[in-house]
Amino acid sequence: MNAFLVKWILDFFIAFGFVLGGSLLAGIGSVLMLQPPASTMESVASNIKIWAMIAAAGGTIDPIHIIEAYFQEGYLSPAIKHILCFASAFVGAQLGYSLVHWICGGPGGKV
């Protein structure tokens, strides 16, 4: 399989898993602390979306510098690939947040 396609799919699932797993574990922690888990889970899911994207991108700011360097040198294809990977991570993080929001009984998902 194409290496770019593999990275693109992995970035999506890393960001999705980061948000979903982090918020579910925060919900377990809030139950142990006798706090309402739904509000904690939604708050955590909302707050860690950007960190999920950063984790999916490799955990550093280097990909941003690579995109900038490619644009300055006139190479658009590698920069577009990096931007698509960021977009994939964003969609994964947002989908993870939406799922947590739905599980916790947000709009359209009242239990």
Secondary structure, DSSP 8 states (H G I E B T S, - for coil): --HHHHHHHHHHHHHHHHHHHHHHHHHHHHHHTT--HHHHHHHHHHHTHHHHHHHHHTSSSHHHHHHHHHHHHT-HHHHHHHHHHHHHHHHHHHHHHHHHHHHTT-TT---
